[in-house]
């Protein structure tokens, strides 16, 4: 990292710190102290709705040393959801669809994107010559109510081997080497 910083300014992104262990957070703190005065910007993200006493203690340490500036991100407003959808699709969606999307996602950009993908994959949202059309029966929203529903919907579209591999991966845990999954599943790399 030191060599990279001497060549040009460097941006490092560490996401989902709420899941970090103490050793990882200590490394980031070491990096902060070691790179003082260097052209380095660290961008650290974490969720406040997933409590982590280790992270809370670590953040308090950063605050005491005045080593960080915090930016709290709020959910998107309905018009911002419409802007995001228009940026993704290249065209706007009707206000009823945007309202339903906003209601389900509560303005969470990640959820907006995932629900939108689900709508495209399921064929509820279809591109035609006239633009995007929302195909649902009267009174049916066809917008999954949660990310869990999106994951379930995507899992259903997998082959039996794909579903079996997904089940093995979910039993292993959050992260693991690919070779470990391959050994447990008994499948080749393809």
Residue, then its C-alpha position, 0 to 999 in steps of 0.5 A: x500500500x505504501x508503494x501505491x500511495x507514493x505513485x498516486x493518491x489511493x482510495x480504499x473501501x472497506x464495506x460492512x464493518x459491522x461484520x468485522x472481527x477485532x483483528x481486521x479493525x485493528x489492521x484498519x486502525x494501524x493503516x490509519x496511523x501508519x499512513x498519516x500525511x499520505x495521499x490515502x482516503x479510507x471509506x468505511x461503511x457499516x450498518x447501524x441496524x446490526x449492533x456490534x459492540x466491537x465496532x462500537x468500541x472501535x468507532x469510539x476510539x476513532x472519534x476520540x482521536x478525531x481520525x474520522x468524519x461520519x456521514x449518515x446516509x438516510x433512505x432515498x425519498x420517493x423522487x430519488x427512487x424514481x431517479x435511481x430506477x430511471x438511471x438503471x432502466x434508461x426510462x422512467x416507470x409509472x408513479x404507481x410502480x414507483x410508489x409500490x417499489x418505495x413502499x416495499x424498499x423503504x428507500x433503501x438503494x440496495x433493496x431498490x436495485x435487488x427488487x428491480x432485478x427481481x421484477x425483470x427476472x420474473x418478467x413482471x417488468x418487460x421492455x417493449x417498443x413503447x418503453x417499460x411495461x409493468x405486467x401484473x394482474x389487477x390487484x397484484x403487486x408482484x413486487x417481492x415484499x423482502x430481500x428474502x423473497x427475492x433470494x428465494x425467487x432467484x434460488x427457485x430459478x436455479x438448476x437442481x445442482x445450483x440449488x444444492x450448491x447454494x444450500x451447501x454454501x449457505x451452511x458453510x457460512x458468510x465467506x469461504x474459499x471456493x476450493x472448500x465449497x468445491x470439495x464439500x459439494x464434490x463438483x468440478x469448477x464448472 
